[in-house]
């Protein structure tokens, strides 16, 4: 399994930002109040970040040779870490898009809305970082016996 590409995370954040901006714009055009995320969402994102790290820690110990772990459990931890980083990037962009829309309006937003958006973006960034660290925990070290087919050192040794 390849590690999550920073380009994918950036593209998802940009897409999430566009969607967040568009949602608030469409709500405003329709005469409704702008979208404000629940105060529980950042807490849930931080709990998810802690859970991802907690699930990846035994895999890290196994990779370093301290304990044995089921390979399926390691794959689940790596998959959860990757999914969490993607989710965190989308939510980061979404929160930034909501904030950009609120700050672009001629009428100043309420302080509570800006604080809610800032906390949402910060907690989703924490999730992205925690997920990338957990993904690093689940990465196997390079084996010196593994050579690529086009590696000249592998062909010379045969």
N, C-alpha and C positions, 0 to 999 in steps of 0.2 A: 504494500500500500504506500503510495507516494504521500509525502507531507503536503499540507495545505499551502497553496501558493499565495503569496502576498497580493499578487495581481487579482486573484479571484476575490479575496477579502475586500480589496479596494473597489472592485467593480460592484460587488454586492452592496457595499456601503453607499456608493453613488446611486445605485438603483433604489435602495431603501430611502435615501434622501429625496429623490425625485417623487417617490410614492407618498412620503410624508408631506411634502410640500403640496402635492396635488390633492391629497385628502383634505387638508385644511383649506385649500383654495376652493374646492368644490363645496365644502360645508359652508364657507362664507358666502359664496355665490347663491346658495340655496337659502340663505337667511338664518342659518343655524349657528350655534356656538362652535368655536374651534375645538378640535379634539385635544383632550388632555388625558394622558395616561394615568392609570391608577397608581396610587402611592405604594401599592403592594408589588407592582411589577419590578422595580429595582431590587427589592428584597428577594424576590424569587430568582432573579438573575444572579444575585450574589450567592444564594443557596445552591443554585445549579453549578456555579463556578467551584464552590467548595466540594460539591459531590463529584465533579469531574476529577478534581485533584485527588480526592480520597480514593476513587476507583483506580486511578492510574498509579498511585504510590506502590501498591504491591507488585505491579508489573515492573516498575523501576527497580525494585528490590530483586526481582527475579532476573532481570537483564544484567544486573551487577553481580549475580551469582550467589545472592544471600538466601534465596528461597526458590522453590519450584512453584510454578503457577500453570493453570490450565491454559493452553494456547487460545481456546475459544473465549475465555474470560479476557485475555489480553486483547484479542481482536475487538471484543465488545467495548472495552475501555478506549481503544484507539478510535473506533467508529463514533462513540459518544463524544470524544474530544473534538473530532473533526466536525461533527454536526453542531456542536456547541460553538465552535469558532465561526461557522457560517451564520448561525442564528445571531450571535453577538454582533457580527458585521452588519447584518440586515437591520437589527434594532438600533445600532449606533447611527446608521444612516437615516433611519426613520425618525429618530429623535432629533437629529441634526436638521432634517428637513422641516419638521414641525417648528423647531426653534427659528430657523431661517424665515419661515413664513410669518411667525409672530413678530420678529424683529423688523421685517420689511414693511409692516403696516404703518400708516401715518399716525395711528393712535397707539400709544405705548401699551404694552401688555402688562398684565398684573404680575407682581413680583412672584407670587406663588406659582404661576404658570412657568415662568423662566426657571425657577428653582427646580420644579418637577422635571422639566426637560433636561436641565443640566445633570441632575441626579440620574436620570434614565440613561443619558449618554455615558456618563462616568461608569455606572454599574455595568453597562453592556461592554464597555472597553475592558473592564476588569474581567468579564467573562471571556472575551477574545484572548486576552493575555493568559489567563488560567488554562484555557483550552489548548493554546499553542504550547504551553509548558507541559501539560498532560500528554499532548501528542509527542513531544520530545521524550517524555518518560517512556513511552511505548515504542520508541524506535530502537531497533537492534543495532549494536555496533557493527562496523564493517568487519567481515571475516577476511583474514589475509589469504585464505584459500579460494575465495570467490573472486574470479576474474571475469571481465567482460569478454565476449567472443572476439571483439576487435582489438583487445589489449595486446600490444606487441610483447609484453613480458610473459603473457600466457602462451603465446605461440612459440617463443624462444625456449621455454621450459619443456615443451613437448618433444 
